[in-house]
């Protein structure tokens, strides 16, 4: 424990540097645990009523969107049980050579009838309550600062991950003193001395309660705090940190965004049209389900990536761990229509299995309502740990300043 003072300083200033960011992600994360319910409550007009009709296929929804927005380009269609979310980008105006002004980035349709439910520039809080939950999501993911914010929170998540180990180390009892200077109580075992770190002395002074909340709270929640910290690295520093570490540990971890490099030039006019690619992807996914032994439960979406030159077909299957969403994916080459990659969320690659569990746990998409409530409370606990850490620093800082003033006065 000779290095303990050094790690105390590291933990102190790492915590202070992260405080504002952890408070933001803690509060927003608590709300995001109930994203769909809050979205429906705040903007009920964006949800279709329950229907016995089958959902329309992505090509039909895409065709409907193109009729509604002839000046827009449709690359992706995402299906929820009560809405179809369609990402829209502007086409180029041949008269001016500039993109059309659409005024929105997302078109929302009734997935059963194709009726328009709404339009919004996803995440733009200036549009009012219709974008409140998307804005909270952007705030949580990137401080609503796009790429720069994503990097800031990614670095914060990496520091948080490392600091989890530092914080755990600092809860361990100091090494026993030599017998010549032994004091009462030093005969207790390591576990007996460490037990105090897990307890909160509610009868103590305010500072003691604050300190115990910080230390004991961090210990009891340590595993989940580490899980959320590292899964945040996965989401914000996937290429730079998460993927290399995961491949070093598991060797087999694959993502189309990582495995396939960007084309020299975005493929704006693929040889295989969107509708044809969808039909091919559906056939290949059904064939894979028979060969691999998984069951396709529901379609989740279909999208085209011009930068990579491939289509991605998403379904939720029996291989998924998520309750609401799916990560079973078929990747199709946009020029040849051939299969580039089949990715199962579990049972195929160890790295992908771990990654999908991390994502599902982070997004509270497993274990039903009890776990979602837990994630909501965990977000508040992260805020509590951040605030109590600042209080500890302020108390010790005042003590140091007071001590220094006394020395100067003497």
GUNUBA-644303 format. One record per residue (C-alpha): residue number from 1; residue in three letters; chain; y, z, x. Coordinates in pm, 1 decimal, decimal comma. Layout:
// GUNUBA-644303
REC  resi  resn  chain        py        pz        px
REC   NUM   ALA      A         Y         Z         X
...
***
This chain:
// GUNUBA-644303
REC  resi  resn  chain        py        pz        px
REC     1   UNK      A       0,0       0,0       0,0
REC     2   UNK      A     232,7     -27,9     303,2
REC     3   UNK      A     374,7    -349,7     157,2
REC     4   UNK      A     449,2    -190,8    -177,2
REC     5   UNK      A     830,9    -169,5    -132,4
REC     6   UNK      A     841,8    -541,1     -56,0
REC     7   UNK      A     648,7    -630,8    -371,9
REC     8   UNK      A     867,0    -398,2    -578,0
REC     9   UNK      A    1169,8    -601,8    -469,0
REC    10   UNK      A     986,7    -929,5    -540,2
REC    11   UNK      A     887,8    -812,1    -888,9
REC    12   UNK      A    1237,1    -680,5    -959,0
REC    13   UNK      A    1426,7    -994,8    -873,8
REC    14   UNK      A    1165,9   -1235,9   -1007,6
REC    15   UNK      A    1188,0   -1049,8   -1336,4
REC    16   UNK      A    1565,6   -1053,9   -1337,7
REC    17   UNK      A    1571,5   -1427,5   -1265,1
REC    18   UNK      A    1333,0   -1492,0   -1554,3
REC    19   UNK      A    1482,3   -1250,7   -1807,2
REC    20   UNK      A    1695,9   -1489,2   -2013,0
REC    21   UNK      A    1429,1   -1760,0   -2012,3
REC    22   UNK      A    1148,2   -1522,3   -2111,7
REC    23   UNK      A    1357,1   -1380,1   -2395,1
REC    24   UNK      A    1420,0   -1732,7   -2523,5
REC    25   UNK      A    1056,0   -1840,2   -2505,9
REC    26   UNK      A     937,4   -1507,6   -2645,6
REC    27   UNK      A    1159,4   -1523,4   -2952,9
REC    28   UNK      A    1104,4   -1893,9   -3016,2
REC    29   UNK      A     731,1   -1861,7   -2953,0
REC    30   UNK      A     707,0   -1591,8   -3219,2
REC    31   UNK      A     852,3   -1836,4   -3470,7
REC    32   UNK      A     644,5   -2131,5   -3353,0
REC    33   UNK      A     324,1   -1942,0   -3430,5
REC    34   UNK      A     414,7   -2022,5   -3793,0
REC    35   UNK      A     574,9   -2362,5   -3733,7
REC    36   UNK      A     417,1   -2548,6   -4025,4
REC    37   UNK      A     479,8   -2269,9   -4278,3
REC    38   UNK      A     842,5   -2226,9   -4171,5
REC    39   UNK      A     898,5   -2603,3   -4167,4
REC    40   UNK      A     763,5   -2630,2   -4522,4
REC    41   UNK      A     973,3   -2334,6   -4639,6
REC    42   UNK      A    1296,5   -2458,3   -4477,7
REC    43   UNK      A    1252,4   -2830,4   -4554,3
REC    44   UNK      A    1006,7   -2862,1   -4845,3
REC    45   UNK      A    1123,1   -3219,0   -4911,3
REC    46   UNK      A     946,0   -3328,5   -4591,4
REC    47   UNK      A     603,3   -3233,7   -4725,8
REC    48   UNK      A     403,5   -3437,4   -4976,6
REC    49   UNK      A     236,5   -3260,0   -5268,4
REC    50   UNK      A    -138,9   -3218,0   -5253,6
REC    51   UNK      A    -324,6   -3528,7   -5364,1
REC    52   UNK      A    -679,7   -3636,4   -5438,0
REC    53   UNK      A    -600,1   -3979,1   -5293,4
REC    54   UNK      A    -727,1   -4070,7   -4947,3
REC    55   UNK      A    -466,7   -4081,8   -4672,8
REC    56   UNK      A    -338,0   -4422,9   -4576,8
REC    57   UNK      A    -450,0   -4562,1   -4242,7
REC    58   UNK      A    -205,8   -4571,7   -3948,1
REC    59   UNK      A    -167,9   -4955,4   -3972,4
REC    60   UNK      A     -69,7   -4931,0   -4340,3
REC    61   UNK      A     177,6   -4653,0   -4266,1
REC    62   UNK      A     317,2   -4853,3   -3974,6
REC    63   UNK      A     362,8   -5157,9   -4200,4
REC    64   UNK      A     540,8   -4943,7   -4457,7
REC    65   UNK      A     769,4   -4801,1   -4188,5
REC    66   UNK      A     855,9   -5149,8   -4065,2
REC    67   UNK      A     960,9   -5246,3   -4416,9
REC    68   UNK      A    1180,6   -4939,2   -4442,7
REC    69   UNK      A    1327,2   -4978,7   -4093,5
REC    70   UNK      A    1323,0   -5350,3   -4001,3
REC    71   UNK      A    1547,3   -5285,4   -3700,1
REC    72   UNK      A    1316,5   -5019,9   -3561,3
REC    73   UNK      A    1015,5   -5039,8   -3332,8
REC    74   UNK      A     708,7   -4835,4   -3431,7
REC    75   UNK      A     478,7   -4729,7   -3149,4
REC    76   UNK      A     315,7   -4416,2   -3291,0
REC    77   UNK      A     194,1   -4274,6   -3621,2
REC    78   UNK      A      90,2   -3907,7   -3648,1
REC    79   UNK      A     -94,8   -3776,6   -3950,9
REC    80   UNK      A     -62,7   -3427,5   -4092,7
REC    81   UNK      A    -223,9   -3313,3   -4415,9
REC    82   UNK      A     110,0   -3328,3   -4599,2
REC    83   UNK      A     311,7   -3588,0   -4403,7
REC    84   UNK      A     294,9   -3885,5   -4171,2
REC    85   UNK      A     536,6   -3854,8   -3879,4
REC    86   UNK      A     640,5   -4188,7   -3735,1
REC    87   UNK      A     837,6   -4216,5   -3412,3
REC    88   UNK      A    1099,4   -4491,4   -3432,1
REC    89   UNK      A    1296,8   -4650,6   -3148,8
REC    90   UNK      A    1564,5   -4917,1   -3199,1
REC    91   UNK      A    1496,0   -5282,3   -3138,7
REC    92   UNK      A    1743,8   -5492,9   -2945,8
REC    93   UNK      A    2010,7   -5674,3   -3143,2
REC    94   UNK      A    1982,0   -6040,7   -3033,8
REC    95   UNK      A    2348,9   -6096,6   -3111,7
REC    96   UNK      A    2477,9   -5826,1   -2877,1
REC    97   UNK      A    2183,3   -5761,4   -2647,8
REC    98   UNK      A    2218,7   -5391,7   -2724,2
REC    99   UNK      A    1985,8   -5159,5   -2921,8
REC   100   UNK      A    2057,5   -5120,4   -3292,7
REC   101   UNK      A    2212,6   -4791,1   -3402,5
REC   102   UNK      A    1947,4   -4634,3   -3624,9
REC   103   UNK      A    2084,5   -4282,0   -3649,0
REC   104   UNK      A    1738,7   -4120,6   -3642,3
REC   105   UNK      A    1423,3   -4105,9   -3428,8
REC   106   UNK      A    1160,9   -3991,7   -3679,5
REC   107   UNK      A    1061,4   -4133,7   -4016,9
REC   108   UNK      A     851,1   -3911,5   -4243,0
REC   109   UNK      A     628,7   -4067,3   -4509,0
REC   110   UNK      A     395,4   -3943,2   -4778,9
REC   111   UNK      A      53,2   -3998,2   -4615,1
REC   112   UNK      A    -107,4   -4081,6   -4951,2
REC   113   UNK      A     146,1   -4323,0   -5099,2
REC   114   UNK      A     369,2   -4434,3   -4812,4
REC   115   UNK      A     678,0   -4307,1   -4995,9
REC   116   UNK      A     964,8   -4205,1   -4768,0
REC   117   UNK      A    1016,5   -3830,2   -4746,6
REC   118   UNK      A    1294,6   -3814,7   -4490,2
REC   119   UNK      A    1457,0   -3926,8   -4166,0
REC   120   UNK      A    1587,2   -3720,1   -3879,1
REC   121   UNK      A    1676,1   -3727,8   -3511,9
REC   122   UNK      A    1397,1   -3491,8   -3414,1
REC   123   UNK      A    1531,4   -3170,1   -3265,7
REC   124   UNK      A    1902,5   -3242,9   -3321,2
REC   125   UNK      A    2031,9   -2915,5   -3465,2
REC   126   UNK      A    2359,1   -3089,5   -3555,3
REC   127   UNK      A    2173,7   -3234,4   -3854,8
REC   128   UNK      A    2128,6   -2887,9   -4003,0
REC   129   UNK      A    1824,5   -2703,1   -4134,4
REC   130   UNK      A    1611,9   -3017,1   -4153,7
REC   131   UNK      A    1586,9   -2994,1   -3774,6
REC   132   UNK      A    1576,3   -2616,6   -3731,9
REC   133   UNK      A    1207,5   -2588,2   -3644,7
REC   134   UNK      A    1206,4   -2899,1   -3420,9
REC   135   UNK      A    1511,9   -2754,4   -3241,9
REC   136   UNK      A    1332,5   -2422,3   -3193,3
REC   137   UNK      A    1037,8   -2616,5   -3052,2
REC   138   UNK      A    1266,3   -2802,9   -2808,2
REC   139   UNK      A    1432,9   -2475,5   -2713,3
REC   140   UNK      A    1092,2   -2322,9   -2643,9
REC   141   UNK      A     963,4   -2619,6   -2446,9
REC   142   UNK      A    1271,7   -2733,3   -2255,6
REC   143   UNK      A    1569,5   -2515,0   -2353,0
REC   144   UNK      A    1671,1   -2818,6   -2562,8
REC   145   UNK      A    1779,1   -2977,8   -2232,3
REC   146   UNK      A    1508,7   -3244,6   -2217,8
REC   147   UNK      A    1370,0   -3313,1   -1868,3
REC   148   UNK      A    1596,8   -3074,2   -1679,4
REC   149   UNK      A    1513,1   -2791,0   -1916,1
REC   150   UNK      A    1144,7   -2873,0   -1887,7
REC   151   UNK      A    1163,0   -2833,9   -1510,3
REC   152   UNK      A    1355,9   -2507,5   -1538,8
REC   153   UNK      A    1097,7   -2356,0   -1773,1
REC   154   UNK      A     814,0   -2503,1   -1567,7
REC   155   UNK      A     939,2   -2327,8   -1254,1
REC   156   UNK      A     994,5   -2013,2   -1458,8
REC   157   UNK      A     635,0   -2033,9   -1581,6
REC   158   UNK      A     505,4   -2072,4   -1226,3
REC   159   UNK      A     705,4   -1770,8   -1107,8
REC   160   UNK      A     585,6   -1580,2   -1414,3
REC   161   UNK      A     223,5   -1664,5   -1332,3
REC   162   UNK      A     255,8   -1536,9    -975,5
REC   163   UNK      A     454,2   -1234,4   -1086,1
REC   164   UNK      A     174,8   -1134,8   -1322,8
REC   165   UNK      A     -36,4   -1056,0   -1015,7
REC   166   UNK      A     250,3    -874,5    -844,6
REC   167   UNK      A     313,7    -664,5   -1153,3
REC   168   UNK      A     -56,5    -580,3   -1183,4
REC   169   UNK      A     -65,9    -474,6    -817,1
REC   170   UNK      A     230,6    -243,6    -865,7
REC   171   UNK      A      51,3     -54,3   -1145,5
REC   172   UNK      A    -224,2      48,2    -903,7
REC   173   UNK      A    -194,5     403,6    -769,9
REC   174   UNK      A     -59,4     448,2    -419,5
REC   175   UNK      A    -310,1     518,1    -144,8
REC   176   UNK      A    -412,1     878,9     -99,2
REC   177   UNK      A    -223,9    1081,4     156,9
REC   178   UNK      A    -403,3    1228,2     455,9
REC   179   UNK      A    -571,2    1562,6     410,0
REC   180   UNK      A    -320,6    1736,1     632,1
REC   181   UNK      A     -44,1    1664,6     384,0
REC   182   UNK      A    -256,7    1657,4      70,1
REC   183   UNK      A     -90,6    1773,6    -244,1
REC   184   UNK      A    -221,5    1897,4    -573,4
REC   185   UNK      A    -395,3    1630,0    -775,1
REC   186   UNK      A    -477,2    1404,7    -478,7
REC   187   UNK      A    -845,7    1490,6    -520,5
REC   188   UNK      A    -853,2    1280,8    -835,1
REC   189   UNK      A   -1039,6     951,2    -819,5
REC   190   UNK      A    -867,1     613,1    -813,3
REC   191   UNK      A    -950,4     555,6   -1180,5
REC   192   UNK      A    -818,2     893,4   -1284,3
REC   193   UNK      A    -487,8     828,5   -1108,7
REC   194   UNK      A    -463,6     474,3   -1247,9
REC   195   UNK      A    -521,9     600,6   -1603,5
REC   196   UNK      A    -162,1     724,8   -1620,7
REC   197   UNK      A     -36,3     366,7   -1585,8
REC   198   UNK      A    -204,4     274,6   -1915,6
REC   199   UNK      A     -36,3     550,9   -2115,3
REC   200   UNK      A     305,4     595,3   -2276,2
REC   201   UNK      A     450,7     945,4   -2262,7
REC   202   UNK      A     626,8     945,5   -2597,8
REC   203   UNK      A     746,0    1303,9   -2546,6
REC   204   UNK      A     929,2    1210,3   -2226,9
REC   205   UNK      A    1292,2    1121,8   -2170,6
REC   206   UNK      A    1424,4     784,6   -2282,3
REC   207   UNK      A    1400,7     637,5   -1933,4
REC   208   UNK      A    1039,2     755,2   -1898,6
REC   209   UNK      A     945,4     597,3   -2232,7
REC   210   UNK      A    1118,5     274,7   -2128,1
REC   211   UNK      A     932,3     274,8   -1794,7
REC   212   UNK      A     597,2     344,5   -1961,0
REC   213   UNK      A     653,1      69,8   -2217,5
REC   214   UNK      A     715,5    -174,5   -1934,2
REC   215   UNK      A     420,8     -67,9   -1721,3
REC   216   UNK      A     161,2      12,0   -1987,3
REC   217   UNK      A     266,8    -277,4   -2208,7
REC   218   UNK      A     224,8    -518,5   -1920,0
REC   219   UNK      A    -117,6    -375,6   -1838,1
REC   220   UNK      A    -259,3    -383,9   -2189,7
REC   221   UNK      A    -137,4    -738,7   -2243,6
REC   222   UNK      A    -194,8    -858,4   -1887,0
REC   223   UNK      A    -472,1   -1109,3   -1956,6
REC   224   UNK      A    -279,9   -1274,3   -2239,7
REC   225   UNK      A      45,9   -1272,8   -2044,3
REC   226   UNK      A    -127,5   -1451,8   -1756,5
REC   227   UNK      A    -288,6   -1697,2   -1997,4
REC   228   UNK      A      44,2   -1783,8   -2159,4
REC   229   UNK      A     220,9   -1806,8   -1824,6
REC   230   UNK      A     -36,4   -2045,3   -1677,4
REC   231   UNK      A     -62,3   -2252,3   -1995,2
REC   232   UNK      A     316,4   -2288,9   -1978,2
REC   233   UNK      A     272,5   -2432,6   -1629,1
REC   234   UNK      A      16,9   -2670,5   -1781,9
REC   235   UNK      A     270,3   -2793,6   -2034,7
REC   236   UNK      A     576,6   -2821,5   -1811,8
REC   237   UNK      A     438,9   -2885,9   -1461,7
REC   238   UNK      A     121,8   -3072,5   -1547,8
REC   239   UNK      A     140,0   -3346,6   -1284,9
REC   240   UNK      A     302,0   -3144,0   -1008,1
REC   241   UNK      A     106,9   -2817,4   -1026,8
REC   242   UNK      A    -145,6   -2776,6   -1306,4
REC   243   UNK      A    -351,4   -3093,2   -1256,8
REC   244   UNK      A    -394,5   -3052,3    -877,3
REC   245   UNK      A    -495,0   -2687,0    -914,1
REC   246   UNK      A    -734,5   -2760,8   -1201,4
REC   247   UNK      A    -897,1   -3045,9   -1010,2
REC   248   UNK      A    -929,0   -2826,7    -701,0
REC   249   UNK      A   -1111,6   -2563,5    -906,0
REC   250   UNK      A   -1317,2   -2776,8   -1146,8
REC   251   UNK      A   -1308,8   -3121,8    -976,3
REC   252   UNK      A   -1348,6   -3299,8   -1312,4
REC   253   UNK      A   -1021,8   -3298,2   -1504,8
REC   254   UNK      A    -888,5   -3617,6   -1659,9
REC   255   UNK      A    -578,2   -3720,2   -1853,2
REC   256   UNK      A    -473,7   -4080,8   -1919,9
REC   257   UNK      A    -111,6   -3996,0   -1837,8
REC   258   UNK      A    -223,9   -3879,2   -1492,9
REC   259   UNK      A    -523,8   -4098,4   -1415,9
REC   260   UNK      A    -352,0   -4430,1   -1488,7
REC   261   UNK      A     -26,9   -4511,6   -1305,1
REC   262   UNK      A     274,7   -4665,0   -1472,0
REC   263   UNK      A     287,4   -5043,0   -1475,9
REC   264   UNK      A     545,8   -5214,4   -1259,7
REC   265   UNK      A     716,9   -5312,3   -1581,8
REC   266   UNK      A     661,8   -5172,9   -1935,0
REC   267   UNK      A     429,9   -5394,2   -2139,8
REC   268   UNK      A     645,5   -5462,5   -2444,2
REC   269   UNK      A     432,0   -5749,9   -2580,2
REC   270   UNK      A      64,7   -5654,5   -2532,8
REC   271   UNK      A    -203,1   -5919,3   -2577,1
REC   272   UNK      A    -384,9   -5696,7   -2827,3
REC   273   UNK      A    -169,2   -5625,1   -3132,0
REC   274   UNK      A    -124,5   -5271,4   -3264,9
REC   275   UNK      A    -340,1   -5328,8   -3575,8
REC   276   UNK      A    -618,9   -5501,4   -3380,7
REC   277   UNK      A    -616,8   -5225,3   -3119,5
REC   278   UNK      A    -647,4   -4965,6   -3395,6
REC   279   UNK      A    -950,2   -5142,4   -3543,0
REC   280   UNK      A   -1115,5   -5164,1   -3199,5
REC   281   UNK      A   -1040,8   -4798,8   -3125,9
REC   282   UNK      A   -1190,7   -4683,7   -3457,2
REC   283   UNK      A   -1508,2   -4881,1   -3390,5
REC   284   UNK      A   -1539,1   -4748,9   -3034,9
REC   285   UNK      A   -1478,1   -4390,7   -3149,5
REC   286   UNK      A   -1744,9   -4418,1   -3418,3
REC   287   UNK      A   -1984,7   -4564,7   -3164,1
REC   288   UNK      A   -1906,4   -4283,6   -2919,8
REC   289   UNK      A   -1961,6   -4020,6   -3189,0
REC   290   UNK      A   -2311,8   -4151,4   -3247,6
REC   291   UNK      A   -2390,7   -4169,2   -2876,8
REC   292   UNK      A   -2229,7   -3840,0   -2774,7
REC   293   UNK      A   -2337,3   -3644,8   -3082,7
REC   294   UNK      A   -2001,4   -3530,0   -3217,5
REC   295   UNK      A   -1871,8   -3564,6   -3573,0
REC   296   UNK      A   -1535,3   -3724,6   -3652,0
REC   297   UNK      A   -1360,4   -3497,7   -3902,1
REC   298   UNK      A   -1016,4   -3651,4   -3956,3
REC   299   UNK      A    -780,9   -3903,8   -3799,2
REC   300   UNK      A    -481,4   -3752,9   -3621,2
REC   301   UNK      A    -283,7   -4050,4   -3497,4
REC   302   UNK      A    -252,5   -4375,4   -3309,4
REC   303   UNK      A       9,8   -4465,1   -3050,8
REC   304   UNK      A     100,9   -4726,4   -2796,4
REC   305   UNK      A     232,9   -4647,8   -2448,7
REC   306   UNK      A     419,1   -4947,7   -2303,5
REC   307   UNK      A     476,3   -4776,6   -1966,0
REC   308   UNK      A     100,6   -4739,7   -1912,9
REC   309   UNK      A     -13,2   -5042,7   -2111,8
REC   310   UNK      A    -266,2   -4864,0   -2331,9
REC   311   UNK      A    -325,8   -4740,4   -2685,6
REC   312   UNK      A    -450,5   -4390,2   -2768,1
REC   313   UNK      A    -647,2   -4306,2   -3081,9
REC   314   UNK      A    -660,1   -3934,5   -3170,7
REC   315   UNK      A    -902,9   -3765,1   -3405,8
REC   316   UNK      A   -1013,8   -3410,6   -3469,5
REC   317   UNK      A   -1386,9   -3381,5   -3418,7
REC   318   UNK      A   -1661,8   -3122,6   -3395,9
REC   319   UNK      A   -1588,8   -3112,4   -3020,8
REC   320   UNK      A   -1239,0   -2974,1   -3084,2
REC   321   UNK      A   -1149,2   -2606,7   -3067,7
REC   322   UNK      A    -817,5   -2642,2   -3250,9
REC   323   UNK      A    -812,4   -2570,4   -3622,7
REC   324   UNK      A    -526,6   -2798,3   -3729,5
REC   325   UNK      A    -501,7   -3061,9   -3459,1
REC   326   UNK      A    -740,3   -3269,1   -3253,6
REC   327   UNK      A    -768,9   -3378,0   -2892,3
REC   328   UNK      A   -1063,6   -3615,5   -2914,6
REC   329   UNK      A    -915,9   -3936,4   -2774,4
REC   330   UNK      A   -1008,3   -4298,4   -2719,5
REC   331   UNK      A    -789,8   -4493,7   -2475,2
REC   332   UNK      A    -777,7   -4873,4   -2515,0
REC   333   UNK      A    -641,6   -5130,4   -2271,4
REC   334   UNK      A    -353,7   -5310,1   -2442,8
REC   335   UNK      A    -427,1   -5646,9   -2281,5
REC   336   UNK      A    -805,0   -5663,7   -2305,0
REC   337   UNK      A    -896,2   -5425,9   -2589,3
REC   338   UNK      A   -1161,4   -5263,3   -2371,1
REC   339   UNK      A   -1223,6   -4893,6   -2347,9
REC   340   UNK      A   -1041,5   -4729,4   -2058,5
REC   341   UNK      A   -1134,9   -4370,0   -2131,4
REC   342   UNK      A   -1306,4   -4143,8   -2383,7
REC   343   UNK      A   -1191,0   -3782,8   -2368,1
REC   344   UNK      A   -1369,8   -3503,9   -2551,0
REC   345   UNK      A   -1188,4   -3169,6   -2568,3
REC   346   UNK      A   -1502,7   -2971,4   -2483,8
REC   347   UNK      A   -1846,0   -3034,2   -2338,3
REC   348   UNK      A   -1752,7   -3338,3   -2128,2
REC   349   UNK      A   -1539,9   -3222,8   -1833,8
REC   350   UNK      A   -1503,9   -2855,9   -1738,1
REC   351   UNK      A   -1137,0   -2897,8   -1649,8
REC   352   UNK      A   -1060,8   -3052,5   -1987,8
REC   353   UNK      A   -1255,3   -2784,4   -2172,1
REC   354   UNK      A   -1050,7   -2510,8   -2003,9
REC   355   UNK      A    -728,4   -2704,3   -2062,8
REC   356   UNK      A    -795,1   -2753,4   -2432,3
REC   357   UNK      A    -875,9   -2385,6   -2478,4
REC   358   UNK      A    -552,7   -2293,4   -2298,3
REC   359   UNK      A    -354,9   -2528,4   -2522,9
REC   360   UNK      A    -519,9   -2403,9   -2842,3
REC   361   UNK      A    -463,2   -2039,0   -2749,9
REC   362   UNK      A    -102,8   -2104,8   -2646,7
REC   363   UNK      A     -23,4   -2287,0   -2971,9
REC   364   UNK      A    -204,1   -2030,7   -3190,1
REC   365   UNK      A    -434,4   -2300,4   -3326,2
REC   366   UNK      A    -757,0   -2097,1   -3313,3
REC   367   UNK      A    -905,4   -1784,3   -3473,2
REC   368   UNK      A    -705,6   -1813,0   -3794,4
REC   369   UNK      A    -422,1   -1597,3   -3922,5
REC   370   UNK      A    -506,9   -1277,9   -3725,0
REC   371   UNK      A    -457,6   -1458,3   -3394,9
REC   372   UNK      A    -136,4   -1625,7   -3512,9
REC   373   UNK      A       4,1   -1284,2   -3602,2
REC   374   UNK      A    -102,5   -1160,2   -3259,3
REC   375   UNK      A      78,1   -1450,7   -3087,1
REC   376   UNK      A     388,1   -1379,3   -3292,4
REC   377   UNK      A     380,8   -1014,8   -3182,9
REC   378   UNK      A     304,8   -1116,3   -2824,5
REC   379   UNK      A     627,3   -1316,1   -2818,9
REC   380   UNK      A     816,8   -1003,6   -2921,2
REC   381   UNK      A     627,6    -803,9   -2657,6
REC   382   UNK      A     743,6   -1052,2   -2391,1
REC   383   UNK      A    1101,0    -985,1   -2502,6
REC   384   UNK      A    1035,7    -610,5   -2484,9
REC   385   UNK      A     892,6    -633,3   -2132,9
REC   386   UNK      A    1192,3    -837,6   -2019,0
REC   387   UNK      A    1446,0    -596,7   -2167,0
REC   388   UNK      A    1271,8    -282,2   -2039,4
REC   389   UNK      A    1256,4    -438,6   -1693,7
REC   390   UNK      A    1634,2    -490,2   -1695,8
REC   391   UNK      A    1685,5    -130,6   -1811,0
REC   392   UNK      A    1472,8      -3,8   -1520,4
REC   393   UNK      A    1676,6    -212,8   -1276,3
REC   394   UNK      A    2007,7     -91,2   -1419,3
REC   395   UNK      A    1897,7     272,1   -1400,3
REC   396   UNK      A    1788,0     242,5   -1038,6
REC   397   UNK      A    2095,9      40,7    -948,0
REC   398   UNK      A    2323,6     310,4   -1087,4
REC   399   UNK      A    2129,5     572,0    -891,6
REC   400   UNK      A    2164,6     371,0    -568,8
REC   401   UNK      A    2537,1     317,4    -624,1
REC   402   UNK      A    2586,1     686,5    -702,4
REC   403   UNK      A    2394,6     785,2    -389,2
REC   404   UNK      A    2599,9     544,4    -178,6
REC   405   UNK      A    2923,2     684,1    -322,7
REC   406   UNK      A    2816,5    1037,7    -234,3
REC   407   UNK      A    2739,5     934,5     123,4
REC   408   UNK      A    3080,1     768,8     158,5
REC   409   UNK      A    3250,2    1076,8      15,2
REC   410   UNK      A    3068,1    1303,6     257,1
***
